[in-house]
Amino acid sequence: MSTREQPTQRIHIAMAKLARFMTRAETRTKLLGDSGRDLTPIDVELLRTIVANGPMRASELSDWQAVDKSTITLQVRRLVQRELVARQTDPTDRRAALLTATTQGLRTCRRMDSAGVELLEAVVGKWPKRDQVIFASLFSRFVDDLSAGPTE
């Protein structure tokens, strides 16, 4: 890679390589372990969101994912059928349901995270600690900003 390339060009090329890497079945297995093998990327993100944010309504998930409630209902149903998520009556509004991670859902999420951390430690574990900290900070910031969308 030429040092005369613009930083954004280098980032774009790296993102294309990363995207290709992330679509490989063996990569998903390394990142998620056996626990995440049969989950779709959406299943993984929904489960992680429910685990991280505690009991939440399906409408909150649909807002987060920017899809309508009927779409999120189908996606959540898969997690409920796999016993990773449970529906509970919302004590503040008995007409609504709250989604919570089950014990199995929490265990699955922990195992997926352990597998991913193990893979990343094998890659960046050889880097100086300072580089690891800087990369984690900048990469997290990049993903957050990219997820938020461009600003005018």
ABEGO torsion letter per residue (X at the ends): XBAABBAAAAAAAAAAAAAAAAABAAAAAAAAEAAAAABBAAAAAAAAAAAAAEBBBAAAAAAAAGBBAAAAAAAAAAAAAAGABBBBBBAABAABBBBBBBAAAAAAAAAAAAAAAAAAAAAAAABBAAAAAAAAAAAAAAAAAAAAEBBX
